[in-house]
């Protein structure tokens, strides 16, 4: 499966478009850690991780793109760019529990994903 096929499958499953800059960023980070704690999922992990954490059921319109190595998901609005970045506990995947960590995902990545 190509990365575009993978992103298309995630879009079909989630019902949300994935902005081209977000696709590029996820392809570029490809499962890497940024900073000491934040790991972004590789494109081929996105569907499985979002299914496992039931993102579509509990956070419709949002996409889990990584985690903080401590029980929280990194969540963004996939169709918006620039997009703010939120953390939410894997056990409380509710919009009411989102905590904003950055106003802009791209800037957050460039700054080393400080928490």
C-alpha positions as CSV (number, residue, x, y, z in Angstrom):
1,X,0.0,0.0,0.0
2,X,1.3,3.5,-0.9
3,X,1.2,6.3,1.6
4,X,-1.6,7.9,-0.4
5,X,-3.6,4.7,-0.2
6,X,-3.0,4.6,3.6
7,X,-4.2,8.2,4.0
8,X,-7.2,7.6,1.8
9,X,-8.1,4.6,4.0
10,X,-7.8,6.7,7.2
11,X,-10.0,9.4,5.6
12,X,-12.6,6.8,4.6
13,X,-12.6,5.3,8.1
14,X,-12.7,8.6,10.0
15,X,-14.9,10.6,7.6
16,X,-12.4,13.4,7.8
17,X,-10.1,14.8,5.1
18,X,-6.4,14.9,6.0
19,X,-4.8,18.2,5.0
20,X,-1.9,17.8,2.6
21,X,0.6,19.5,5.0
22,X,-0.4,17.1,7.7
23,X,0.1,14.1,5.3
24,X,3.6,15.5,4.5
25,X,4.5,16.0,8.2
26,X,3.4,12.5,9.1
27,X,5.2,11.0,6.2
28,X,8.3,12.9,7.1
29,X,8.3,12.0,10.8
30,X,7.3,8.4,10.0
31,X,7.0,7.0,13.5
32,X,9.9,9.0,14.9
33,X,10.2,10.6,18.4
34,X,10.4,14.3,18.4
35,X,11.9,15.5,21.6
36,X,12.2,13.1,24.5
37,X,8.6,11.9,24.7
38,X,6.4,12.6,21.7
39,X,6.1,9.9,19.1
40,X,4.2,10.5,15.9
41,X,2.7,7.4,14.3
42,X,3.9,6.3,10.9
43,X,1.3,6.5,8.2
44,X,0.8,2.8,8.2
45,X,0.0,2.8,12.0
46,X,-2.7,5.6,11.8
47,X,-5.7,3.4,11.1
48,X,-4.9,0.8,13.7
49,X,-4.1,3.3,16.4
50,X,-7.3,5.3,15.8
51,X,-9.4,2.1,15.7
52,X,-7.8,0.9,19.0
53,X,-8.3,4.2,20.8
54,X,-11.8,4.5,19.2
55,X,-11.1,8.1,18.1
56,X,-14.0,8.1,15.7
57,X,-16.5,7.1,18.3
58,X,-15.3,9.4,21.1
59,X,-13.7,12.3,19.2
60,X,-15.5,12.5,15.8
61,X,-13.8,14.9,13.5
62,X,-10.4,14.4,15.2
63,X,-7.4,12.2,14.5
64,X,-4.9,10.7,16.9
65,X,-1.5,11.2,15.3
66,X,0.8,10.2,18.1
67,X,1.3,9.9,21.9
68,X,3.3,11.4,24.7
69,X,4.8,8.1,26.0
70,X,2.7,8.6,29.2
71,X,-0.9,7.6,28.4
72,X,-2.1,10.6,26.3
73,X,-2.9,10.8,22.7
74,X,-1.7,13.6,20.4
75,X,-4.9,14.7,18.6
76,X,-5.5,17.2,15.8
77,X,-8.3,18.4,13.5
78,X,-7.0,16.6,10.4
79,X,-8.7,18.9,7.8
80,X,-7.4,22.2,9.2
81,X,-4.0,23.7,8.6
82,X,-2.4,25.1,10.6
83,X,-4.0,22.9,13.2
84,X,-3.8,23.3,17.0
85,X,-2.5,20.3,18.9
86,X,-4.2,18.7,21.9
87,X,-3.3,15.9,24.4
88,X,-6.1,13.7,25.8
89,X,-5.8,10.7,28.0
90,X,-6.3,7.4,26.2
91,X,-8.9,6.5,28.8
92,X,-10.9,9.7,28.4
93,X,-11.0,10.3,24.7
94,X,-13.5,13.1,25.0
95,X,-13.3,16.6,23.5
96,X,-14.1,18.0,27.0
97,X,-10.9,16.5,28.2
98,X,-8.6,17.9,25.5
99,X,-5.7,20.0,26.7
100,X,-4.1,22.3,24.1
101,X,-0.3,22.1,24.0
102,X,0.3,24.2,20.9
103,X,-1.6,26.5,18.6
104,X,0.2,25.2,15.5
105,X,1.4,21.6,14.9
106,X,4.2,22.6,12.5
107,X,5.6,25.1,15.0
108,X,5.3,22.6,17.8
109,X,7.3,20.0,15.8
110,X,10.0,22.6,15.0
111,X,10.3,23.5,18.7
112,X,10.9,19.9,19.7
113,X,7.3,19.1,20.9
114,X,7.7,20.5,24.3
115,X,5.0,19.4,26.8
